[in-house]
């Protein structure tokens, strides 16, 4: 095996099979609920940027890896590299596992394998990001049913539960909302490992208000044509807050095909059809209630002004 690597690309050549194997040279490491999915889709549209269809392989979280079941297949290096097989001659090859930012040792593991990799960190107002994360977990039925205020008051007990169950799936730790908002020390891990010129910070507010200019700066950082403009800047992965948090958790926790819970077999009709339908309806009703409330507020405000 002959390995060729420089600051802009990492390519392995298997001499026995004469097969070119592409490897990543940049990583969007987080933070979650800060616009990383939208940025991932914007970058995907560039002809000289390759990002795999599976956005978050979680490979560098290490083992035991508390990854969702959808990422379990990427926990060995050969399987991980397969997601970059379609990169061709793209100059920038990357992935976007937002768990890398907070996963212990992820910065060290990425640096050990790819010391010249470019690192993209997306940041958002901590309070807004925590509330968005809370809403996201309510949508998928992970939050057991408390209001955010109640969950924050319950955090000390939740911390004890997470410690008792470690190492398990990350659900116990992801509902620690106050701790979830503290990411400065996680950013330091990457700053200490990688030179400053290999790290690019994107602000959520900039990405939302000025997606074209913000994405162009990322293209420049990655060393690809910065004059390219994505055809779509549609916001990705919006959160639908459910009508009933407890109902969402009740059904989601019983699913055997939940995207963020360990898979259980055999899979039932109840798992494939009933649970997704109930959870989707609950989320839609919650969204409609939010819209109705916003409309009522607008009408009330207009009445007061008149």
N, C-alpha and C positions, 0 to 999 in steps of 0.2 A: 504494500500500500504506500503510495507516494502522496504526501500532503503538501499542497501549495497554499500559502496564506499571506495576506497583506492587510492593510488597514481597511480596504474597501470590499474585500471579498474573501471567502474561505471556501475552497473547492478541494475535494478529495478525488483522486483518480485511482480507481481499482484497475491495476495493470493486468490482472488475470482475466478480467472480463471486459477490459477496455470500456468501462462504464463511468461516466462523469456523475459524481455525487455532490449535490449542492448543500451547503451548510449556511446557517444564518450569520449575518454580520450586523444586525441591529435588533434591539428588543424594546418593545413598549412594556415597561414593567409595572405600570399602574399610574395613579391610584384608581381603584375601582370606583364606579359611579362619578367619574370626573370627565366623561366624554371620550374614554378610550375606544369604545366600540365605534363611535362616529369617526374618530380619527383613523381607525383601522380600515373602515370602508372608503374613506377619502383616499388613503394611500394605495389601496388595492386598485384604484382606477388608473394609476400611473403606469405607462407601458414599461418602465424600467424598474418598477418596484414589484417584488413578489411577496405576498403574504398568503399563507395556506388557508384553505376553506375552514379548517378547524382553528378558530382564533386562539384558543387557550389550551395548549397541550400540557402545561404545568411541569414539564420535564425537569427543570432545574430547581423545583421545590425539594428534591431529594427524597430519600426513602427513610422511614415509611412516609409515603406521599398521601396526604388526606384529600386527594383529588376527587372531583365528581366522577361518577362511573363513566361518563363520556370521554374522560382523559386517561383512564386506566391503561389503555392499550399503548400509550406513548411512554411508559416508564422504563423501557430499555432503549439504548441509544440508537440502534439500527431502526427500530420502529419510529422513533422520533424523527430521524433524518428522512424517512419516507414522505413526510408531509411537505418536504421541499423539492420533491422530485420534478415538479413541473416548473421550476424556476428558470430553466433554460439559461439564457445569457443575461438575465437581469442583474443589474449592478447592485441594487439594494435588496437583500433577502432578509426577511424578519418575521417575527411572530409577536403576539400581544397577550402574554399571560400576566394579568394584573396581580396575581397572587405573588409574583416574584418580589414585589416591593416589600411586603411584610413577612415573607417566608424566611425563617432563620437559615442563614447560610446560602441563600440563593445568589446573592451578589458575589460571594466567594466562588461558587461553582461556575457561574457564568464567566467570571474573570479567568478562572483556571483553564477553561476550555477555549474561550474567545477573548483574550486580553485586549484586542483592538476593536472589539464590538462597540457600536454606538448605542447609547442608552437614552431612551425617551421617557420622561416622567411628566405625567399630566396632573396638575394640582387644581383643587377647588376649595372654596371657602369651607372650612371644616364643618360648621354647623349645617350648611346646605348639603354637604356630601353625606353626613351621618343621617340626616332626615331622608335623603334619597335612598340610602342603603336600607334604612328601616322600612321604607315603603316597598322596596324591591323584595325584601324578605317576607313581608306581609303578602305580597302578590303571589309568591311561590309557596306560601304556607309554611315557611320555616319558623317565623316568629310565632310563639305559642298562643298569642292572643292578647297581650298587654298593649296598652297605649305606650307611646314612646316615653312619656313621663313615668309610667309604671315600670317599664323595662329598665330605665335608668335607676330607679329606686331599688330595683331587684338585682342590680348588676353585681353586688358583692356576693350574693348567693350563687349567681350564675358563674362567677369566677371559680368558686369552690367546686361547683359541679364539673366545670371544664377540666380542672386539675385532676379530679378523681377519675375521669373517663379517659384521660390522655394515655396513649395515643389512639384517638378515634377519628372519625370523620369530623371535619372542621365546623359542623353545625353548632357545637357547644360554644366555640369561640367567636363565631361570626355574629352572635346576638349580644356581644359585649360592646354596646354602642359607644360608650365613652372612650374605651380603649381603642376602638376602631378609628376614632377621630385623631388619635395621637400617632402621627407618622413621621415627625421630624427625625427621630432617632433611626427610623428605617431608611430614610433618604441618606443619612450620614454613612450608612454601610456602602452605598454605591459611590458616594462622593470620595470616600477614602480609598476605594478600590480602583476607580477609573479616573483618568485625567479629566480636568474640567472641560477640555475641548471635545471630549467624547460623550458629554452629557448635554442634552437639550431639554429645557423645561417649557412645557406648554401650559398656559392658564385656561381653565374651563371658560371663563368669561370671554376671553379673546376668541376661543374656538367657536363659541356660540354667536358672538356679535360680528366677528370678522373671520369667518371660516376660510375664505379664499386666501387672505394675507397670512393667516396663521399656518395654513397648510403649506403655502409657498415657502415659509421659513423652515418648515420641516424638510421639504424637498432639498433646500439648500444645504441643510445639515447632513442629509444623507448623500449628498454629492450627485444628485440626479437633476434633470432639467427642471429648473424652478419656474419656467414659463408655462408649464403644463397646468391647465385648469381642469379639475374634476368636473364631470358633467352633472353631478348631483351632490348637493350638500345636505341631503335629508338627514335629520336627526335620527339616530339609531337607538334601539333598546330603551324606549320610553317606559316609564313605570305606570302601571294601572293599579291604583290602590283599591283593594276589594271592599265590597259592601260590609262583609263580616270577616274580621280577622280570625276569629275562632273557628268559623265554618271552613275557611280556607285551610287552616292548619289541621283540622280534624280529617278532612279528606286527603290532603296532600301527604300527611304522615303515614297514611295507609296504602299509598300507591307503591307498586312494585316497579314502576318505570319512571319514577320522578327524576328529572334531569340533574338534581343536586343531591339526591339521596342514594345510598348504596342500593344496587339492584338486587331484587329477590325473585326467585323463580319458584314455581311456574307462573308465567304471566297470565292474568285472567282478563276476561272481557271487561270486568269491572275496572281494571287498571287502564286498559286502552281506550275505553269509550266513556264510561260513566264518570269516573273521577275527573278527567280532563274537561268534560262538558260542564260539570257542576262548578269547577274552579273558574272556568272561562266566563260562565254566566255571572258568577259572583264578582269577578273582576270588572266585567262590563257594567254591571249595575252600580258598582262603586264609582266608576268613571262617569256614568250618567248623573249620579247624585252630585259629584263634584261640579259638573257642568251646570246643573240646575242651581246649585248654590251660587256659583259665579254669576249666573244670569240674574239671580235674585238680588245679589249685591249691586250689580250694575244698575238694575232697575230702581233699587232703593236710592242709590247715589244720584241718579238722574232726577228722581222725584224730589229729593232734598234740594237739588240745585234749582229746580223749577219752582 
